[in-house]
Amino acid sequence: MHGDQQVCVPATLHAERDSIKLTVEGEPGEQVSNFVYLGANISWDGTIDRDLDIRIQRANGAFHQLWKIWNSRTIRTPTKIRIYKAAVITILLYGAEVWNTTKKQMKRFEVFHLTSLRRILKIKWFFHVSNEEVLRRAVIKSIETFIGAARLRN
């Protein structure tokens, strides 16, 4: 450390959030339950649940902003899928290469992904089309595959 800079962090990694005392240059640091860093929501307990909620909300917002494209009869489906991958999937999976996801969290991503694809392809729920068939018709991979590829690039 240089000069008067001092950072105090407890020696144990298993300390509860309320027992952490952090000082910077002698001043106490503010404790927060989460914060945004480089566009990702960092939680005090290391889970991605809050970031997952935010990612899905933002991707859903982007999806709805492009509603005219999804409903267009002049834009072909492969072009719609490319727009979806570029505009929606990119927002949904920002920072995915460092996520440690559970099956439940992965399921939430897949539900969003398949629901979006069904809307683009105009597949109604009562048609009883399987998820695999939706992915095949859209010529796109599952979200789990996208996340796996992002992790390998990292």
N, C-alpha and C positions, 0 to 999 in steps of 0.2 A: 504494500500500500504506500501511496505517496503522501507525505506530510501528515495532515490531520484526518485524512479519510479513514474511517473505521466502519466496518460492517460486522455486526454481531448476529450470528445465526446459531440456533441451538445445535448441540452436538448430535442429537438423536434425530433420525429421520421419521420416527414414529410419534413425534410430538403432535398434540392436538393443535388445531388451528388457533385457538384462543391463547395458547401458551407461548407462541412465538413472539419474541421481542427483537425487533429489528431497528437498528439505529444507523443513520447515515450522517457522517460528520457531526456526531453527537446529538443529532435531532432524531426523535422517535419517528419511525416510518408508519404510514397508515396501513392498517390491515384491511384487505378487501376479500370478498368471497370469490370474485372472478374479475378478470380484466381482459382487454383486447390488446393483442400483440401481433403486429403484422397481419391484421385481418382475421386472426383466429381468436376465439374466446377461450382463455386459459382459466381453468377452475382450480380452486385451492386444493381439491382432493385428487386432481389428475384425471378425472373422468371427462369424456367428450360429450356427455348428454346435453349440456347447455349449448355447446358449439353445434351439435347435431341439429337441435331445434332451430338455431339461427340459420344454418346452412339450408335446411329444408324450406324455411320461410323465404329466404332470399331467392332460392331456385324457383319456388312456386311463384313469387312475384315476377321474376323474369319470364317464366312460362306464360303467365297471364298477360304480360305486356306484349307478347308475341301472338296473341289470340287470333288476330287477323291473318297471320301467316298460316296458322294451323287450320283455319277454316277456308283458306283460299282454294279455289278450284283450278287456278292457273299455275300454282306452284306444285311441282311433282313431289311425291312422297319421299324419294331419296334426298331431295334438296331440303325438305322439312326436317328429316332426320339429321342431316349434316348441321343445320342451323341449331337444332336441339342439342346436339353434342357440343357445339362450339359455345352456345350461349347459356344453356341451362346446366348441362353436366359439369362444365367448367366451374360454375358457381357452386354447385352442389358438393363437388369433391375438392374444393380448395383446401390444401393442407392435408389431404387424405394419406399422403405417404408416411406420415408420422403417427397416424391414429392407431390405437390399440382397440379394435372393435370387438364387441360381443356379438353373439348370434342375434340377439334381440335388436341391437343397434343396426346390424347389417340388414335385418328384415325390414326395418323402417325405411332404409335407403331403397331397398328393392321395391317396396310398396309404392313409394313416390315415383320411381323410375317406370314401373309397369303401368301405373295409373296414367302417367303422362303419355306414354306410348299408346295406350288404348285411346286416349283422347285424340292424339294426332292421327291415328289410323281409323278413327271413328268406329271402334269396336265397343258395342254396348254390353253391359254386364249380362244381359239375358241371352247373349249369343254363346255363352259358356266356352270361350276360347282359352286354352291353357296358356300359362305364362311362357312356356317354351315356344309355343306357336306365335305368340305376340312378338317375342324376340326374333324368331325366324322371319316373320313378315316384315319387321322393321329392319332386318339385316343389321342388328346391333347386339352387343354382348351384355351380359348382366353387370350390375353395378359392382358386384364382388370381383369380377374380372378387371374392371377399370381400376379399382382400388389396388388389386394385386399388381397390375402393371405399373401403377404410380409408385408403389413400394419398391419394385425392382429397379426403376429408374433412379431412385434416390441413392 
